[in-house]
Amino acid sequence: MSGETQLEAAGMALEQLSDVVQRCQGVPDDSYTTEAHDVFTVAGRICIEEGNSVQVLSIVLDDKNQDIVRCMGWNLLPPLVQILLKKEDKDLPHCLAIFNHLLKACRPKELLIGLLEQLEQDDADTIAESLHLLLNPLQKVLLCLGSRKASSLGMTLSSVLDQVAKLPVPHTKEQEEDDVFSLCRCCTDLIPFVRPFVQEARQNLLNSKKQSEVADKMPVGGEWSSPDKEELRTELLKFCMKTLSHPLLEVQLKDPETLAVSPLRNFATEILNTLSAIGESVPSLVYQPLLKRKEVPGFLEEEVRYPKESLASLAHLVFVHHLAADSFPSVFSPVFCLRCNMEHVCLLLSRTDESRIQKGLELYEKSLVRVENGSLHADLLEIKTFLTVPQNLVKVMTICPRQDLRTKGLKAFQLSIDKFDTGAKYKFFLFMLKTSNHSGVEGYIIKNIKTQIDISLQPGNSNTWFEGVHLLPLLRKVFILPDGPETDLLQYMDRVMESLNLLRYLVIRDKVTENQTGIWTELYKIEDTFLRPLRVGLDMSRAHYERELCNTMEAKKSKVKEEGVLSVSVGDEKLPNMTPECQIQALHSALHTFDMIKSVLVRIEELIEVKDNI
């Protein structure tokens, strides 16, 4: 469009706006026609967009036009917000004056709809600027709604958090300091936005308590029983729960030693303060899995009112970052805290995204370190989470892509073992050998069994679980090949080697005459279930791999000029192509593994023979 055409269009729009305003003067606002609404909206927006904001300001400030402005003015918000976001427009002062006047003159509900529509953005920078610009006007509009504001506040907070959810979260100290994704700015802006509503809810709560003190119970129709006031508290609770899930569950908060001033840490602190202010006990929320909560009136069901993921995030903030820690009664024992947190840990470790897994590991470790070693009794293993969490840990230790999380998972796994008493350890080892289905994990459990037997055999440390008749069922779970002689010895190498190491230890450590562990009366069964199938399996595996090695070397000689690579299959699965050199190296490595197993097996046989001859 040429400059002249634009000027003509702008001039025509200004005439149309002046004309429709003049025609509507003196007409009751409920008698404005649809055509008048449409003309005012289209012409007014064009005037603002084309630079006639001075004239539009004059029209909206005219006393004779206030009924029209109150009814139709909110339709001018879209171009005004766009200019205010740009900040450099020459018409900025006039547009700001129009915007401020509309906030005073227009109906609150229509303003609210118009402002929320302008909140919707996609670009990260624009989202932050839009929130920064509109949160204060939205607050003013909501406060104008009086006691009927609760549902509108809920709608506003939901829209705001939907916008915040579009922003990436900072992962490093530098990203939070520089606020590269603008999340910190948005969270910081949210704090003063909700403050007056939180203060109102707190005052409602105080009024309720005063009335209860006077009447010994809440009178019918009292202040706090008002549906409007309860709905305000409910909407603020929903806001807190949603922020605990996002962004607070997504971000890794930095400790004060790492980042002295952390906007995200401050935001988390404010959310916890808000929960307390609206009458939600932070300890009760954290310990909700074990504490029967008092029924609260409202339309939300328990699990909707208190989402499990949000409560897990809250527990992490309290126990890992020590936020609101001073509000926790000291009477709660470390074991009680662990029992409560197991629900949260179980939930976090069951997720696939790494931020939740990391927080689950951190919460589990912090809950365990406060518990005395050897103090958890076997009856705790009757609680589902005490068995589910280790199973989730196995998944973290074996399939999580991040090495640091796998390492943390193993550390937490061992820490949990250390906290069990001997009876609980015994029961736990049996359970893990039955359910883990992973050679490395089974090998790790067998190594722990060896440690417990060694402790039990020390002078003065005798216990009934890791020696004698109680130990034998556990040993029978250890000294067995899963598939007999056909067991894949490479796949089960960790388990097989740890089982052999344990057997070698028992044969050396336990004298035939004392037989504290019962190993000497059990050897004939171990021979049948473990040693003999292992010998056969070793012979079969060695013969197979030696034949494969011979065939591969022959193929290399005959086909080296024709093919650069060979394909390798394990079972029915075809692995990525390997060069002949790599395949030969892999086959040699397998044969070396069989030699290593064989050497330990032969040593055990020698030790048994010597002991039998004594």
Salt bridges, closest charged atoms under 4 A:
ASP19 OD2 - ARG23 NE 3.11
ASP29 OD2 - ARG70 NH2 3.82
ASP29 OD2 - ARG107 NH2 3.07
ASP62 OD2 - LYS64 NZ 3.38
ASP67 OD1 - ARG70 NH2 2.72
ASP91 OD2 - LYS90 NZ 3.45
GLU110 OE2 - ARG107 NH1 3.39
GLU120 OE1 - LYS166 NZ 3.70
ASP122 OD1 - LYS166 NZ 3.51
GLU129 OE1 - LYS87 NZ 3.02
GLU129 OE2 - ARG185 NH1 2.74
ASP162 OD1 - LYS242 NZ 3.15
ASP189 OD2 - HIS132 ND1 2.92
GLU200 OE1 - LYS149 NZ 2.88
GLU223 OE1 - LYS229 NZ 3.83
GLU230 OE1 - ARG233 NE 3.53
GLU235 OE1 - LYS238 NZ 3.45
GLU250 OE2 - HIS246 ND1 3.85
GLU250 OE2 - ARG356 NH1 2.94
ASP255 OD1 - HIS321 ND1 3.58
GLU280 OE2 - ARG233 NH1 3.11
GLU280 OE1 - ARG293 NH2 3.10
GLU302 OE2 - ARG293 NE 3.94
GLU303 OE2 - LYS308 NZ 3.76
GLU309 OE2 - ARG351 NE 3.08
GLU309 OE2 - ARG356 NE 3.02
ASP353 OD2 - ARG356 NH1 2.77
GLU354 OE1 - ARG402 NH1 3.66
GLU362 OE1 - HIS316 NE2 2.70
GLU365 OE1 - LYS408 NZ 3.94
GLU365 OE2 - LYS411 NZ 3.17
GLU382 OE2 - LYS427 NZ 2.33
ASP404 OD2 - ARG402 NH2 2.71
ASP421 OD2 - HIS377 ND1 2.90
GLU442 OE1 - ARG495 NH1 3.19
GLU522 OE2 - ARG476 NE 2.61
GLU527 OE2 - ARG532 NH2 3.91
GLU527 OE2 - ARG535 NH1 2.75
ASP528 OD1 - ARG532 NH1 2.69
GLU546 OE2 - ARG542 NH1 2.76
GLU581 OE2 - LYS556 NZ 3.51
ASP595 OD1 - ARG542 NH2 2.06
GLU605 OE2 - ARG535 NE 2.36
GLU606 OE1 - ARG603 NH1 3.63
